[in-house]
Amino acid sequence: MPVTVTTQEILDAIHRAETESPDEAGFTTMELSEGLGLSSFPTRQRIHRMIREGVLEAVKLRRKYIDGRIADTPGYRLVKGKA
């Protein structure tokens, strides 16, 4: 049976993540997928819809990879005043 997650549940998860890590300027698809317990495909679908609605915006995030490199990676963050 498919897992159903509402836009509000996604926004709540993002707000919690921002509260826990205020220095972080957003989240990756994988980070949000893990936080919601969803696979990346439905998470990407929701992210794209929220970008079209003007709730999220695409950003570059700096992340440390398993090999120790720090590099820019695609990410997303809430648009201020929209959520």
The 8 nearest C-alpha neighbors of each residue, nearest first, counted from 0:
[[1, 2, 3, 37, 4, 38, 36, 41],
 [2, 0, 3, 37, 4, 41, 38, 36],
 [1, 3, 4, 0, 37, 36, 41, 35],
 [4, 2, 1, 5, 37, 0, 41, 8],
 [5, 3, 8, 2, 6, 9, 35, 7],
 [4, 6, 8, 7, 9, 3, 10, 45],
 [5, 7, 9, 8, 10, 4, 45, 49],
 [6, 8, 10, 5, 9, 11, 4, 12],
 [9, 7, 11, 5, 6, 10, 12, 4],
 [8, 10, 6, 12, 7, 11, 13, 5],
 [9, 11, 7, 13, 12, 8, 14, 6],
 [12, 10, 8, 14, 9, 13, 7, 15],
 [13, 11, 9, 15, 10, 14, 16, 8],
 [12, 14, 10, 16, 15, 11, 17, 9],
 [13, 15, 11, 17, 16, 12, 10, 18],
 [16, 14, 18, 12, 13, 17, 11, 19],
 [15, 17, 13, 19, 18, 14, 20, 12],
 [18, 16, 14, 21, 20, 15, 19, 13],
 [17, 19, 15, 16, 21, 20, 14, 13],
 [18, 20, 16, 17, 15, 21, 14, 22],
 [21, 19, 17, 22, 18, 23, 16, 15],
 [20, 22, 17, 23, 18, 19, 24, 16],
 [23, 21, 20, 24, 17, 19, 25, 18],
 [24, 22, 21, 20, 25, 17, 26, 60],
 [23, 25, 22, 76, 60, 26, 21, 17],
 [26, 24, 76, 75, 23, 74, 60, 27],
 [25, 27, 74, 75, 30, 76, 31, 28],
 [28, 26, 74, 30, 29, 31, 75, 73],
 [27, 29, 31, 30, 32, 39, 43, 26],
 [28, 30, 32, 27, 31, 33, 39, 26],
 [31, 29, 27, 33, 32, 28, 26, 34],
 [30, 32, 34, 28, 33, 29, 35, 27],
 [33, 31, 29, 37, 35, 34, 30, 39],
 [32, 34, 36, 30, 31, 35, 29, 37],
 [33, 35, 31, 32, 36, 30, 12, 37],
 [36, 34, 32, 33, 37, 31, 12, 9],
 [35, 37, 33, 34, 32, 38, 31, 2],
 [38, 36, 32, 35, 39, 33, 42, 41],
 [37, 39, 40, 32, 41, 42, 36, 33],
 [38, 40, 42, 32, 41, 43, 29, 37],
 [41, 39, 43, 42, 38, 44, 37, 45],
 [42, 40, 44, 43, 39, 38, 45, 37],
 [41, 43, 39, 45, 40, 44, 32, 46],
 [44, 42, 46, 40, 45, 41, 39, 47],
 [45, 43, 41, 47, 42, 46, 48, 40],
 [44, 46, 48, 42, 43, 47, 49, 41],
 [45, 47, 43, 49, 48, 44, 42, 50],
 [48, 46, 50, 44, 49, 45, 43, 51],
 [47, 49, 45, 51, 50, 46, 52, 44],
 [50, 48, 52, 46, 54, 51, 47, 55],
 [49, 51, 55, 53, 47, 52, 48, 56],
 [52, 50, 48, 53, 49, 47, 54, 55],
 [53, 51, 49, 50, 54, 48, 55, 47],
 [52, 54, 50, 51, 55, 49, 78, 56],
 [53, 55, 49, 78, 81, 52, 50, 77],
 [56, 54, 77, 50, 78, 76, 49, 53],
 [55, 57, 75, 76, 50, 78, 77, 58],
 [56, 58, 75, 74, 76, 55, 59, 73],
 [59, 57, 74, 75, 73, 60, 56, 76],
 [58, 60, 73, 72, 74, 71, 61, 57],
 [61, 59, 72, 71, 74, 73, 62, 58],
 [60, 62, 71, 70, 72, 69, 59, 63],
 [61, 63, 69, 70, 60, 64, 71, 72],
 [62, 64, 69, 68, 67, 70, 65, 61],
 [65, 63, 68, 67, 66, 69, 62, 70],
 [64, 66, 67, 63, 68, 69, 62, 70],
 [67, 65, 64, 68, 63, 69, 70, 62],
 [68, 66, 64, 65, 63, 69, 62, 70],
 [69, 67, 64, 63, 66, 70, 65, 62],
 [68, 70, 63, 62, 64, 61, 67, 71],
 [69, 71, 61, 62, 68, 72, 63, 64],
 [72, 70, 61, 60, 59, 62, 73, 69],
 [71, 73, 60, 59, 61, 74, 70, 62],
 [74, 72, 59, 60, 58, 27, 71, 57],
 [75, 73, 27, 58, 26, 59, 57, 60],
 [74, 76, 57, 25, 58, 26, 56, 55],
 [77, 75, 25, 55, 56, 78, 26, 24],
 [76, 78, 55, 54, 79, 56, 82, 75],
 [77, 79, 55, 54, 81, 56, 80, 76],
 [80, 78, 81, 77, 82, 54, 76, 55],
 [79, 81, 82, 78, 77, 54, 53, 55],
 [82, 80, 54, 79, 78, 53, 77, 55],
 [81, 80, 54, 77, 79, 78, 10, 55]]
